[in-house]
């Protein structure tokens, strides 16, 4: 069994597979980003060097989508963190059947985003939805949740808010999960001492809990920002990017560029732009993970 | 009986259930007949009917669920097998480039899937397999393999190398050792790997939407495009939602014990 040739035989299939279906497509996309290649207008790609990148940087349409992405992130992430942390505190208490409750709570992040988006499409339906029925019954009003109306005080369209809320519903359990893991690292002796000293809730959070969960909150933040750029499924189901372009965050825009405009060159270049942004966060993540997080386990 | 603990349990129970109310609501809707469906105020107590499921059969959605089962089953089986072999070697041996391989495997977690849709679409078009089960299966093996290698490796790492050595002394061949000793030992871990890989394939939509044809369309694609010309048939939607998501809900309850470890893996570990 110590045969060194045997293990090579074990690693090779997996690594070869990833080369062919992961690394190779990645390089293909990179190559494509240097060509002008629109399936509707040209049969053969034309080499344009960094041309596509230049066009993208100067294209106001791209910057508008980046702004929409930014707004989406700024609304959904603080909500996820606030709710996620509060529920983690709740589930951290001594409870009967805590694991069962946590498992129930994790359902939203484990079922398909497509399915979750449809739950809300039903609940928020303008005419048959439960939410609007409640609103009209008790407040004599109705909200067009997927419409262009501006949310008072936020300055974004209701459609974008709705997408952000649905994403919040899906990802809050993820924050809770990570914070729960962080909370479990607080030594029992520290908690007992805090009980003896009768420290107030606010001070407890600030001086005891926060220092322990800070690293994992940083990690969660980076991961959530990275993943927010990838949001696609919920938008496809809820709004398809509309009304107008109000919910076209960058990934959805790339998709439309590629499979409605058939402009493979620009879409590849833009997807690499997004990759660079994500890589920026990844380096922060890896620095953190390897150079600081290493000693924590 | 601790009153404080009971009180907090009740509060937590209520909050968690309000949170996942949308799931209950759609499950309830799946059993409503057409008249009950549009009634306002909405009914919570009614005579359940199977109409929506019959309608779903007529709609052809059963084929979609079957497609999901085929694509998920085949890709997971292959990914788990390749993943296990690689994980064993990466756990037990040192060799040049090993860290590079591990780094590469974890870095695939960061890649935005949107980068892959164009090259994969073009590759599979050239090969003439776009629209087939094979195209989705090939992609999904690649999608789940990094996770499968990484997570299996952590479970193999937990098994002492002395066990390998003892088996070797007893004259076990490598594959007999896998079959009789190692795999039974890490079986619960492998089940967790299986479930997480399965979820990521079963739930995937972006690539399936592009790679599938009307005959091979999995449930996620049918569900996402279920809106008819005259809007939604909510009974039908709810019934398909139920069929599509309930296996997932059952599975996660079955692997409760490994849920947290599996989910925080690659994040905390």
Contacts between the chains, C-beta under 8 A, distances in Angstrom:
chain1	res1	chain2	res2	distance
A	1	B	164	6.6
A	1	B	167	7.5
A	1	B	168	4.7
A	1	B	172	7.7
A	1	B	173	7.8
A	1	B	174	5.2
A	1	B	177	6.8
A	2	B	168	7.2
A	4	B	93	7.1
A	4	B	95	7.7
A	6	B	174	6.4
A	7	B	88	7.7
A	7	B	89	3.9
A	7	B	92	7.1
A	7	B	93	4.7
A	7	B	95	7.3
A	8	B	89	7.6
A	8	B	95	7.5
A	10	B	85	4.1
A	10	B	86	6.1
A	10	B	88	6.1
A	10	B	89	4.0
A	11	B	85	7.5
A	11	B	86	5.0
A	11	B	89	4.7
A	11	B	90	6.6
A	11	B	101	7.1
A	13	B	82	5.1
A	13	B	85	6.8
A	13	B	86	7.3
A	14	B	82	4.6
A	14	B	83	6.5
A	14	B	85	6.9
A	14	B	86	3.7
A	14	B	145	5.9
A	14	B	149	5.9
A	15	B	86	7.0
A	15	B	101	6.1
A	17	B	82	6.4
A	17	B	141	6.6
A	17	B	142	6.4
A	17	B	145	6.2
A	18	B	104	7.3
A	18	B	105	7.4
A	18	B	108	7.3
A	18	B	142	6.5
A	18	B	145	6.1
A	18	B	146	6.9
A	21	B	120	7.8
A	21	B	138	6.4
A	21	B	139	6.8
A	21	B	141	7.3
A	21	B	142	3.5
A	22	B	108	6.0
A	22	B	111	7.7
A	22	B	116	7.9
A	22	B	142	5.4
A	22	B	146	7.9
A	23	B	104	7.9
A	24	B	119	7.8
A	25	B	116	5.2
A	25	B	119	3.7
A	25	B	120	5.4
A	25	B	123	6.5
A	26	B	111	7.3
A	26	B	115	6.5
A	26	B	116	7.2
A	26	B	119	7.4
A	28	B	119	3.7
A	28	B	122	7.2
A	28	B	123	7.1
A	29	B	115	5.4
A	29	B	116	7.1
A	29	B	118	5.9
A	29	B	119	4.7
A	32	B	118	6.5
A	32	B	119	7.0
A	87	B	15	7.0
A	87	B	16	7.9
A	87	B	19	7.8
A	90	B	8	7.6
A	90	B	11	7.2
A	90	B	12	5.3
A	90	B	15	6.6
A	91	B	12	6.2
A	93	B	5	7.9
A	93	B	8	4.8
A	93	B	12	7.3
A	94	B	2	7.5
A	94	B	4	7.9
A	94	B	5	5.0
A	94	B	8	7.1
A	95	B	5	6.6
A	95	B	8	5.8
A	95	B	9	4.6
A	95	B	12	5.6
A	96	B	5	6.5
A	96	B	6	7.0
A	96	B	9	4.5
A	97	B	9	7.1
A	99	B	256	5.9
A	99	B	257	7.9
A	100	B	256	7.5
A	101	B	9	8.0
A	101	B	12	5.5
A	101	B	13	6.5
A	101	B	16	5.2
A	102	B	259	7.9
A	102	B	260	7.6
A	103	B	252	6.2
A	103	B	253	6.1
A	103	B	256	5.0
A	103	B	259	6.2
A	104	B	16	5.3
A	104	B	17	7.4
A	104	B	20	6.2
A	105	B	16	4.9
A	105	B	19	6.5
A	105	B	20	7.1
A	106	B	252	6.8
A	106	B	259	6.6
A	106	B	263	7.4
A	107	B	20	5.5
A	107	B	23	6.2
A	107	B	249	6.1
A	107	B	252	7.1
A	108	B	19	7.6
A	108	B	20	6.7
A	108	B	23	7.8
A	110	B	199	6.0
A	110	B	248	6.0
A	110	B	252	5.5
A	111	B	23	7.7
A	111	B	203	7.0
A	111	B	245	4.7
A	111	B	248	5.2
A	111	B	249	7.2
A	112	B	202	7.2
A	112	B	203	3.7
A	112	B	205	6.8
A	112	B	220	5.6
A	112	B	223	7.7
A	112	B	244	7.0
A	112	B	245	7.1
A	112	B	248	7.8
A	113	B	203	7.1
A	113	B	205	7.3
A	114	B	203	7.5
A	114	B	205	5.0
A	114	B	220	5.2
A	114	B	223	5.4
A	114	B	224	4.7
A	115	B	203	7.9
A	115	B	223	6.6
A	115	B	241	5.6
A	115	B	244	6.0
A	115	B	245	5.1
A	116	B	22	7.6
A	118	B	26	7.5
A	118	B	223	6.6
A	118	B	226	7.7
A	118	B	237	6.0
A	118	B	241	6.0
A	119	B	22	3.9
A	119	B	23	6.6
A	119	B	25	7.2
A	119	B	26	5.2
A	119	B	241	7.2
A	120	B	22	6.4
A	121	B	232	7.3
A	122	B	25	7.5
A	122	B	26	6.2
A	122	B	29	7.1
A	122	B	232	7.6
A	122	B	234	5.9
A	122	B	237	6.9
A	122	B	238	7.4
A	123	B	22	5.8
A	123	B	25	6.6
A	125	B	232	7.7
A	125	B	234	7.9
A	128	B	37	7.9
A	128	B	38	6.1
A	128	B	40	7.8
A	128	B	234	6.9
A	130	B	25	6.8
A	130	B	42	5.9
A	133	B	40	5.4
A	133	B	41	6.8
A	133	B	42	6.9
A	137	B	41	7.5
A	169	B	19	7.8
A	169	B	22	7.5
A	172	B	19	8.0
A	174	B	263	7.8
A	177	B	260	6.7
A	177	B	263	5.8
A	177	B	264	6.5
A	178	B	264	6.7
A	178	B	267	6.8
A	178	B	268	7.5
A	180	B	260	7.7
A	181	B	260	7.0
A	181	B	264	5.4
A	181	B	268	5.9
A	216	B	268	7.3
A	219	B	267	6.6
A	219	B	268	7.8
A	223	B	267	6.6
A	226	B	110	6.5
A	229	B	112	6.2
A	230	B	112	5.0
A	230	B	113	6.4
A	230	B	114	7.0
A	232	B	113	7.9
A	232	B	114	7.2
A	232	B	205	7.7
A	232	B	206	5.4
A	233	B	205	4.7
A	233	B	206	6.7
A	233	B	224	7.1
A	236	B	205	7.3
A	236	B	209	7.8
A	236	B	224	5.9
A	237	B	224	5.3
A	251	B	112	6.9
A	251	B	114	4.9
A	254	B	114	5.2
A	255	B	114	6.6
A	255	B	117	7.2
A	255	B	206	7.7
A	258	B	117	6.6
A	258	B	118	5.5
A	259	B	117	7.9
A	259	B	210	6.8
A	264	B	118	5.3
A	264	B	122	7.5
A	267	B	118	6.1
A	268	B	115	8.0
A	268	B	118	5.5
A	268	B	119	8.0
A	271	B	112	7.0
A	271	B	114	5.2
A	271	B	115	4.5
A	271	B	118	7.4
A	272	B	115	6.9
A	274	B	112	5.7
A	274	B	114	6.9
A	274	B	115	7.5
A	275	B	111	7.3
A	275	B	112	6.1
A	275	B	115	5.5
A	278	B	110	5.9
A	278	B	111	7.9
A	278	B	112	5.8
A	279	B	110	7.2
A	282	B	107	7.3
A	282	B	110	4.6
A	285	B	110	7.7
A	297	B	268	7.8
A	297	B	269	7.0
